[in-house]
Amino acid sequence: MIGFFSARTLHVALLCLASACATAPATSETAPPVSPAAASTVAIPDTDPRVRSALDNLRAADAWLIEQQISICQIEAPPFKERRRAEDFAARFRALGYANARLDSIGNVIVERPGEPGEPVLVLSAHLDTVFPEGTDVTVRQSGDTLRGPGIGDDCRGLAVLLAIGRSLNETNVRTRGTIIFVGTVGEEGAGNLRGVRHLVDVSLKDRIDHFVSIDDAGFTLVTAAVGSNRYRVTYRGPGGHSYTDFGMPNPNHALGRAIALLSEVRVPEHPKTTYSVGIVAGGTTVNAIPATASMDVDLRSESPTSLATLDSTFRRAVASALAAERARWPTSSTALNVKIDTIGIRPAGTQSDASELVRAAISTARELGVTVKPEASSTDANYPISRGIPAITIGYGGIARGTHSLAEIWIKTPDADMGPRWAMLIAFRLAGVR
């Protein structure tokens, strides 16, 4: 059995909506959860008549928002092929009066609503891509308050919320002191490896972002800690041969099986939550042959950068041990057997203080809407800015989502679903101010 390491205590967060509560994990390695007293010190700007006007306009546009959600979702956006949806999304912003809507060199949509020089810059973001391959039927079907279609919640709803906020700000002519930048990112899902937000932070908006808010979950989620993930493809390789006449040489499939067995025995802590999984296994061409190659795709995750690094080292030892054991099994064989670990994707883990201005603003504005939220950890576009020291959160867009990442995905418009967009707008006003 391969050993691991001791755990630390994880804060348990309670996410309570108006009439129901559900538990969810929260984490912070640098500060305890913000207290109600601390949160109440954040000023809420909704007493300003200009803010009320924009919020009322946003609420009245709920039917239009859902129309956008549906029509955006019926434009394919497969992994690495988001261009058509991106161009359409930019065009929608131009139609709302944002002539500067553009695509950067990697394909992100960037729309700036300028504020005053020297004031904070806030990014409101949602991701363009889906997990579904090219050719997927993306028709959305509506039955009452239920919408059905691949990606209808994740993240077509988030993209539609950005449009609705941009529309309401322009229609009510509310100006903010800080600059608000609406962004549709590419590459958030799976093998995309956060390539869109990486480019945004490191190139397109380098050194400009003061606050980053991703809209990418149902309900009233508040993600403040980044669950990191290391994803690898492990390939054992030999010359292969006949199962009978060449018997006695190292077998890549057998080495792979040893590696999986070793990894399956690894003990990981519950707190901070740390996980591993072999998601894909491949190898061999026929039953009566020793395969030339055998591979597995592995996903390692943790809320803690330290725990993730420790798990990564343990995984690599398991891979090497399996290679050595398979070679040793056939000591008289001169046949070579090697292994290669290719990186599929790296999502950095990270934490930030729950007492930061951004987190406090999110908690306080939710409370103004009658919702109590507390921080939790997840893997989203916010991972990368958090890892670079930029205050970043991911918030929910309201409603209920089920079957996420499946062809049967649905989003349900609940009576309080419109509070999701209003929450995002209140956070924007809190951080960017009104002039």
Helices and strands as residue ranges (DSSP letters): E 12-16, E 21-25, H 36-39, G 45-47, H 49-60, H 62-73, H 83-95, E 102-103, E 109-113, E 121-127, E 141-143, E 146-148, H 156-172, E 179-185, G 190-192, H 195-199, I 200-204, E 211-215, E 222-226, E 228-237, E 241-242, H 252-264, E 274-283, E 289-290, E 293-302, H 305-329, E 338-347, H 357-368, E 376-378, H 383-387, E 392-395, E 400-402, E 410-412, H 419-432
